[in-house]
Amino acid sequence: QVHLVESGGGLVQPGESLRLSCAASRNIVKINTMGWYRQALGKERELVAKIFPDGFTDYIDPVKGRFTISRDNAKTMVYLQMNSLKLEDTAVYYCNAAPAFNSWGQGTQVTVSS
């Protein structure tokens, strides 16, 4: 079973930045497509960014140009750099493979508020 631990969330104002980190318990980062998901209150969880084993990245339109996903294979880490944050980015953020494993971490809360 894979354990995923997300961190780096917080309370920021619109336009500010955050960097999320995800630590995997074993090296799934290198061989799997990895993704960052988010779930806003009352909404379904959505995949917002993913990185393929070859390094190719893909994003949903609302975060393109603002979010950057990256990984460190040696450290089994996945990151999400979030710039120019907007109110609508407020959510709990999770990392997982894409498609996701059954096991999820606790997530990290990102709150964007003025």
PAZAPA-4460 file (N, C-alpha, C; in steps of 0.05 Angstrom, whole numbers, plus 32768, in hexadecimal, padded with zeros to 4 digits):
% residues 114
    n_x    n_y    n_z   ca_x   ca_y   ca_z    c_x    c_y    c_z   seq   type   mol
   8011   7FE8   8000   8000   8000   8000   8012   8019   8000     1      Q     A
   800A   802C   7FF1   8019   8045   7FEF   800E   8059   8003     2      V     A
   8020   8067   8011   8017   807C   8022   8020   8097   8016     3      H     A
   800E   80AA   8016   8014   80C4   800A   800F   80D9   801F     4      L     A
   8022   80EB   8022   801F   8100   8036   8023   811B   8028     5      V     A
   800E   812B   8029   800F   8145   801D   8015   815B   8032     6      E     A
   8022   8170   8029   8028   8186   803C   802B   81A0   802C     7      S     A
   802C   81B6   803A   8032   81CF   802D   801A   81E2   8029     8      G     A
   8002   81D9   8030   7FEB   81EA   802E   7FEB   8201   8042     9      G     A
   7FD8   8212   803F   7FD6   8228   8052   7FC1   823C   8049    10      G     A
   7FC1   8253   8057   7FAE   8269   8052   7FBE   827F   8044    11      L     A
   7FB6   8286   802C   7FC3   829B   801D   7FAF   82AE   8011    12      V     A
   7FB9   82C5   8008   7FA8   82D8   7FFB   7FA8   82D4   7FDD    13      Q     A
   7F94   82DD   7FCF   7F95   82DA   7FB1   7FAE   82E7   7FA6    14      P     A
   7FBA   82D8   7F92   7FD2   82E1   7F86   7FEB   82D6   7F92    15      G     A
   7FE9   82CB   7FA9   8001   82BF   7FB6   8006   82A3   7FAD    16      E     A
   801C   8298   7FB7   8025   827D   7FAE   8028   8269   7FC5    17      S     A
   8026   8250   7FBE   802B   823A   7FD1   8039   8224   7FC1    18      L     A
   8049   8214   7FD0   8055   81FC   7FC4   804C   81E4   7FD5    19      R     A
   803E   81D2   7FC8   8036   81BA   7FD6   804A   81A4   7FD1    20      L     A
   804D   8193   7FE5   805F   817C   7FE3   8050   8162   7FE9    21      S     A
   8058   814D   7FDC   804C   8133   7FE1   8063   811E   7FE3    22      C     A
   8063   8110   7FF9   8076   80FB   7FFE   8069   80E0   7FFB    23      A     A
   8074   80CF   7FEB   806A   80B4   7FE7   807B   80A0   7FF7    24      A     A
   806D   808B   8001   807B   8078   8012   808E   8066   8003    25      S     A
   8089   8063   7FEA   809C   8054   7FD9   809D   8060   7FBE    26      R     A
   80AF   8057   7FAE   80B5   8066   7F96   80A1   8060   7F80    27      N     A
   808A   806C   7F82   8076   806A   7F6D   8079   8082   7F5A    28      I     A
   8088   8096   7F64   8088   80B0   7F56   8095   80AD   7F3A    29      V     A
   80A9   809C   7F38   80B8   809B   7F1F   80A9   808B   7F0A    30      K     A
   809A   8077   7F12   808F   8064   7EFE   8071   8069   7EF9    31      I     A
   8065   807A   7F08   8048   8080   7F04   8044   809D   7EFC    32      N     A
   802E   80A1   7EEE   8025   80BC   7EEA   801A   80C5   7F05    33      T     A
   8024   80DC   7F0E   801C   80E6   7F28   800B   8100   7F24    34      M     A
   7FF9   8103   7F36   7FE7   811A   7F34   7FE1   8129   7F4E    35      G     A
   7FD9   8141   7F4B   7FCF   8151   7F61   7FB1   8154   7F5D    36      W     A
   7FA2   814E   7F71   7F85   8150   7F70   7F7C   8165   7F84    37      Y     A
   7F64   816F   7F81   7F59   8181   7F96   7F3B   817C   7F98    38      R     A
   7F32   8182   7FB1   7F16   817F   7FB6   7F0D   8197   7FC6    39      Q     A
   7EFC   81A7   7FB9   7EF1   81BE   7FC7   7ED8   81B6   7FD6    40      A     A
   7ED0   81C5   7FE9   7EB9   81BF   7FFA   7EA0   81BB   7FE9    41      L     A
   7E93   81A4   7FEB   7E7B   819F   7FDD   7E7F   8197   7FC0    42      G     A
   7E97   8193   7FB8   7E9D   818B   7F9C   7EAC   8171   7F9B    43      K     A
   7EAC   8165   7F84   7EBB   814C   7F80   7ED9   8151   7F7D    44      E     A
   7EE8   813E   7F84   7F05   8140   7F81   7F0C   8140   7F63    45      R     A
   7F1E   8152   7F5C   7F26   8154   7F40   7F44   8153   7F3D    46      E     A
   7F4D   8148   7F27   7F6A   8147   7F21   7F72   8162   7F14    47      L     A
   7F84   8170   7F1F   7F8B   818A   7F15   7FA5   818A   7F05    48      V     A
   7FB7   8178   7F0C   7FD1   8178   7EFF   7FDD   815C   7F00    49      A     A
   7FEB   8154   7EEB   7FF8   813A   7EEC   8012   813B   7EDD    50      K     A
   8024   8129   7EE5   803E   8127   7ED9   8043   810A   7ED1    51      I     A
   804A   8106   7EB8   804E   80EB   7EAE   806A   80E2   7EB4    52      F     A
   806F   80C7   7EB1   808A   80BD   7EB7   80A0   80CA   7EA6    53      P     A
   8099   80D3   7E8E   80AD   80E0   7E7C   80B0   80FD   7E82    54      D     A
   80A0   8107   7E96   80A3   8123   7E9D   808E   8136   7E91    55      G     A
   807F   812C   7E7E   806A   813C   7E72   8056   8143   7E87    56      F     A
   804C   815C   7E86   8038   8165   7E9A   801E   816D   7E8D    57      T     A
   8009   816D   7E9C   7FEF   8175   7E91   7FE0   8181   7EA8    58      D     A
   7FCF   8195   7EA1   7FC0   81A4   7EB5   7FA4   81A9   7EAB    59      Y     A
   7F92   81AD   7EBE   7F77   81B6   7EB6   7F79   81D4   7EAF    60      I     A
   7F67   81DD   7E9F   7F69   81F8   7E95   7F6A   820E   7EAB    61      D     A
   7F5A   820B   7EC0   7F5A   8220   7ED5   7F75   8225   7EE2    62      P     A
   7F87   8212   7EE1   7FA1   8215   7EEF   7FB8   8218   7EDC    63      V     A
   7FB3   8215   7EC2   7FC9   8217   7EAF   7FD6   8232   7EB1    64      K     A
   7FF1   8232   7EB1   8000   824A   7EB2   8004   8254   7ECF    65      G     A
   7FF7   8248   7EE2   7FF9   8250   7EFE   8005   823A   7F0F    66      R     A
   7FFF   8221   7F09   8008   820A   7F19   801D   81FB   7F09    67      F     A
   8030   81F0   7F18   8045   81E0   7F0C   804A   81C7   7F1D    68      T     A
   8046   81B0   7F11   804B   8197   7F1F   8067   818D   7F18    69      I     A
   8075   8182   7F2C   8090   8177   7F28   8094   8160   7F3B    70      S     A
   80AA   8152   7F37   80AF   813B   7F48   80CD   8138   7F4C    71      R     A
   80D4   812B   7F61   80EF   8123   7F67   80EF   8105   7F6B    72      D     A
   80F8   80F7   7F56   80F7   80DA   7F57   8107   80CE   7F6E    73      N     A
   811E   80DA   7F73   8130   80CF   7F88   8124   80D2   7FA3    74      A     A
   8115   80E7   7FA7   8109   80EC   7FC2   80EC   80E3   7FC3    75      K     A
   80E2   80D7   7FAE   80C6   80CE   7FAC   80B3   80E4   7FB4    76      T     A
   80B8   80FC   7FA9   80A8   8113   7FB0   809B   811E   7F96    77      M     A
   8084   8129   7F9A   8075   8137   7F85   806E   8153   7F90    78      V     A
   8071   8167   7F7F   806C   8182   7F88   8057   8190   7F77    79      Y     A
   804A   81A4   7F82   8038   81B5   7F72   803E   81D2   7F7A    80      L     A
   804A   81E0   7F68   804E   81FD   7F6C   8036   820B   7F62    81      Q     A
   802A   821B   7F74   8011   8229   7F6D   8016   8247   7F6F    82      M     A
   8014   8254   7F59   8018   8271   7F58   7FFE   827F   7F51    83      N     A
   7FFD   8299   7F57   7FE5   82A9   7F50   7FCC   829C   7F5A    84      S     A
   7FCB   8293   7F72   7FB4   8285   7F7D   7F9B   8295   7F7C    85      L     A
   7F85   8288   7F78   7F6B   8294   7F76   7F59   8289   7F8C    86      K     A
   7F43   8298   7F91   7F30   828E   7FA5   7F27   8272   7F9E    87      L     A
   7F22   826D   7F85   7F17   8253   7F7D   7F2B   823C   7F7E    88      E     A
   7F44   8242   7F86   7F57   822D   7F8A   7F55   8221   7FA6    89      D     A
   7F44   822D   7FB7   7F40   8223   7FD2   7F35   8206   7FD1    90      T     A
   7F44   81F4   7FDE   7F3C   81D7   7FDE   7F50   81C8   7FEF    91      A     A
   7F49   81AF   7FF4   7F5D   819C   7FFF   7F6B   818F   7FE7    92      V     A
   7F86   8190   7FE8   7F96   8185   7FD2   7FA2   816A   7FDA    93      Y     A
   7FA1   8158   7FC7   7FAB   813D   7FCB   7FBE   8135   7FB4    94      Y     A
   7FD0   8124   7FB9   7FE0   8119   7FA4   7FD9   80FB   7FA2    95      C     A
   7FDD   80F0   7F8B   7FD8   80D3   7F87   7FE2   80CD   7F6B    96      N     A
   7FE2   80B4   7F64   7FE7   80AD   7F49   7FCF   80B5   7F38    97      A     A
   7FD3   80B5   7F1E   7FBD   80BB   7F0C   7FBD   80A6   7EF6    98      A     A
   7FA9   8094   7EF6   7F92   8092   7F08   7F9B   808C   7F25    99      P     A
   7F8A   8093   7F38   7F91   8093   7F54   7F91   8077   7F60   100      A     A
   7FA3   8072   7F72   7FA2   805B   7F83   7F8A   805D   7F96   101      F     A
   7F82   8047   7FA2   7F6C   8048   7FB4   7F72   8057   7FCE   102      N     A
   7F8B   8058   7FD5   7F94   8065   7FEE   7F9A   8082   7FEA   103      S     A
   7F8E   8093   7FFB   7F93   80B0   7FF9   7FA0   80BA   8013   104      W     A
   7FAF   80CF   8010   7FBA   80DD   8028   7FA5   80EE   8035   105      G     A
   7FAE   80FE   8049   7F9B   810F   8057   7F96   8129   8048   106      Q     A
   7FA7   812F   8035   7FA4   8148   8026   7FAF   8160   8035   107      G     A
   7FB0   8176   8028   7FBA   818F   8034   7FA7   81A5   802B   108      T     A
   7F9E   81B5   803F   7F8A   81C9   8039   7F97   81E2   802E   109      Q     A
   7F8C   81EC   8018   7F95   8205   800C   7F7D   8218   800D   110      V     A
   7F80   822E   801B   7F6B   8242   801D   7F75   825C   8012   111      T     A
   7F67   8266   7FFE   7F6D   827F   7FF2   7F57   8293   7FF9   112      V     A
   7F5E   82A7   8008   7F4A   82B9   8013   7F55   82D5   8016   113      S     A
   7F45   82E9   8010   7F4E   8304   8013   7F44   830F   802F   114      S     A
***
